[in-house]
């Protein structure tokens, strides 16, 4: 059975999602201690169209919320994700 593994790779300033040890999606960020700016979401070509970027974004947003951070969606994908999840809008930096 294939499982999805999520990680915050602090040294690389990115969240990753792996399937069977292979990175399928990544979400780059900048964290200033108050806000997290999500700067780029990317899913490797063979894995696109499976919702992996959405799963990874949800994981990263959950992590930001747990850390008490607000979010700046600098990447169009993350902005669209928030538009589709208005219940999470309270996390957006004002």
URPEHU-V832428 format. One record per backbone hydrogen bond with DSSP energy under -1.0 kcal/mol. CO is the residue of the C=O (numbers start at 0). NH is the residue of the N-H. Records with the same first field share a line. If there is no record, write none. Layout:
BEGIN
CO->NH + NH
END
This chain:
BEGIN
4->17
6->15
7->9
8->11 + 13
12->28
13->8
14->26
15->6
16->23 + 24
17->4
18->21
21->18
23->43
24->16
25->41
26->14
27->38 + 39
29->36
33->69
34->31
35->71
36->29
37->73 + 74
39->27
41->25
43->46
44->47
50->54
51->55
52->56
53->57
54->58
55->59
56->60
57->61
58->62
59->63
60->64
61->65
62->66
63->68
64->67
69->35
70->92
71->37 + 73
74->78
75->79
76->80
77->81
78->82
79->83
84->87
85->88
87->90
88->91
90->70
END
